C-alpha cells in the first residue's frame, strides 16, 4: 500500500470494439440473472417512484376508493388508517458497480468483467446504476441517474486496456461521493476485483463508510481473499467468489437477496 491518490481519467473514445465472446457471455449471464426487486419501503421518499396503495398516514388525499370500500365493509366504524390512499414510494436501488481493469485483470478476466457490467446494467434497468472502472486511477462510465445502454457500457469497458496497479481505495471514494445523497437503505456498492491492492492507501476504512459493499472476488488467478473478506465485512455486505463467467449470475443473485 502507498499514500498516492488516484485521479479520475477520461472515458475512451467512441470507436466500437466488437468482442463477440464478451457479448455472448453477457447474454448468458443476463439469461441466468434473477435480481429480486427491492422491498417496498413506505418510509422512503414520497413523490418519487411507483404508485402504491397505502393506509392513510396524513401524506396524501388521493383516496383509493375500491380498496377503501373493502375496508369500510369490514370495519363499518373505521379508524383513520382504514382509509386507503395512493402514494408514490421509492422502490429503486442506487447501485455503484466498481470494476477492476488493472493489469492483473487482463485477458479472460476483463471479458468476464465487461460481460458482468452489460448483464447487470440490463437487469437493473429500473434502478439507478453507476459504473466505475478502476486501476491505479479510475474512470466513471456512467453516473447515477444517467442511463447508458448496457451494450454501450460493455463496449466502453472493452476499450479500456488492462493496465497499471490496483488501487481499491480510490474507487471506494468515488462510490461514496456518488451515493452521498442517497438514503442508506437505497444505496449499495458492488466491487468486482481480485482484490490484489498494491497502490493507494488502505481501503478498509473507506469500505466501512459505505452503507453496503458487496464483493465479487475473481479467483481465476492471483487474489487476496483475506482483503476481500475484510472489505465485505466492514461494508456490511457479502463476499462471493467468481472463477468463470458462469459463476457471475448466481453470485449477483445471492448478494441482492437482502
Buried (B, 14 or more C-beta within 10 A) or exposed (E): EEEBBBEEBEEBEEEEBEBEEBBEBBEBBBEEBEBEEBEEBBEBEBEEBEEBBBBBBEEBEEBBEEBBEEBBEEEEEEEEEBBBBBBBBBBBBBBBBBBBBBBBBBEBBBBBBBBBBBBBBBBBEEBBBBBBBBBBBBBBBBBBEEEBEBBBBBBBBBBBEBEBBBBBBBBBBBBBEBBEEBBEBBBBBBBBBBBBBBBBBEBBEBBBBBBBBBBBBBBBBEBBBEBBBBBBBBBBBBBBBBEEBEBBBBBBBEBBEE
